[in-house]
Amino acid sequence: LCNGDPDRTIKVEVYDWDRTGSHDFIGEFTTSYCELARGQHGLNVYEVVNPKKKLKKKKYLNSGTVTLLSFSVESDPSFLDYIRGGTQLNFTVAIDFTASNGNPSQPTSLHYLSPFQLNAYTMAALGCHGEPGADGPMGCSSWPRRGAPIVVLGAGCPLWHLLWDAH
C-alpha cells in the first residue's frame, strides 16, 4: 500500500458508481498510512475536492467529506512465512512418460533410452530423489535423504523399480 513508508502519500479518488459503467468522478483527497492508523477521530475526516470544480467556481469548498469509521491491517502471509513458521510439506513429483511425448526409440524424444546417458525425465527423477548420502537441491544438507515420492505416467521406465525401492 505504501511501499514500506508509513508517511507516503496515498491518493483516494471518490466516484459515484453507475450500473451502466459510466461512473462519475466526485473528487479526491490524500492521506497516509500514519494518518489512517490513528483510527476514528476528528482528524480522520477528509474533504473530497474535485480539482476541476475548484478551478471553475470561486465559492466551491468541496463535494462532501469522507469519515474514517474503522481501520485495520491484515497481512497475507507468503509461502516463506509458512515455512519459517514450521509448516511441513509433502512433495510428490509426477513425470509424464506417455507416448504423446515422443517415441522412446528415437533420439529426438525426451523419452529416448540411450545406453550411454540418462534422458531428461530420468535425470529429473533422480534429481528430485537424490543419490544416497548426497545433499539435496542447491546443497541443502537438510534435504530428506530418502527423496520424494515419484509418480510415473505411462510407465516403461527401466528405473521404475529403482526409484520406488529406494524408499
Summary of the structure (lengths in Angstrom):
residues: 167
radius of gyration: 30.5
end to end distance: 47.3
largest distance: 88.4
contacts: 345
relative contact order: 0.11
helix: 25%
strand: 19%
